[in-house]
Amino acid sequence: PDLAVGLIFQDHQRPRVQRLPGWLDAVMLDYHAGDAAYIRRARAAGLQISLRNVDSVAQLHHAVDIGAARAVTNRPELLGRAC
């Protein structure tokens, strides 16, 4: 019961928030599929949104600005210095 459950979407897909099951805790989207309005709707539904392919410092700042709970990168050597 304490294990968070997430769903990963491929490519630039993103699910309609109202169609996601109530037991889901997090959704991982491609960086380009996330925007502030979508993240606000997801948070209102009790979901955390993670963005993957956040591969520049500018993208990292943007992910934080729009409310992403997590950022996953292919460039940890670059973004690690920015944190």
N, C-alpha and C positions, 0 to 999 in steps of 0.2 A: 504493500500500500504506500510505501514511501518512495517508490521508484518512479521517477518522472518518465513519461512516455512521449516520444516525439515522432514526427512524420517528416520525411525528407522529400522535397519535390525537385524533379530534375529540370534541366534547361531553364527557361524563363517562365515556367508555369507557377501559378499560385492558386490555391483553392479558394472557393467562396467561404468566408468565415462561418456563415450560418449553416453550411453543410458539413462542417467538421464535427466529429463526435465529441460529446461532452467530457469524456474521460481523457482526452488529449491534453497534454501540458504545453507542448512546444511544436513549432513548425520551422523547418529550415528551408529557406528559399535562396535562389541565386541573388546576388547583390542587385542585379538589374530588375528583379521582379518585386522588390520591396519599395514602398513609398510611405510617407508619413501617414496618410489617410488610412491605408491598409493596416499599418501597425497599430494605429489608434483603435480601429475596429477590433482587431485581434486582442489587444490588451483589455478592451471593454468586455470581451467574451472570456477573459481569464487565461489567454494564451500568451506565451512568450514567442517572439519572432527572432530567429537567428538568421544572419545573412552570411552566405559563403561566397568565396571568390572576391573577398575584400582584399585587394592586392596593391593598394597604394595608400599613402598617408591621407591623401584627400578623400579617398573612399572610406577610410576608417573614420575620419571626422564626420563625414556625411552620414554614415551608419549610426553613429552616436547621436547626431543631431535629429535624425528621424525617429529615434527611439528603439533601435534594435537592442535586444537583450544580450546578444553575442555576435561576434564577428569571427569568421573562420577564414584563414588566409593560406595561400600557396607561397607567400613571401614572409615567413616569420622573421627572417634576418633583417628585413627592412622595417616591418611594423613593430618589432620588439624594441627597436631604438626609439620609436615615436611614443611609446607608452611611458 
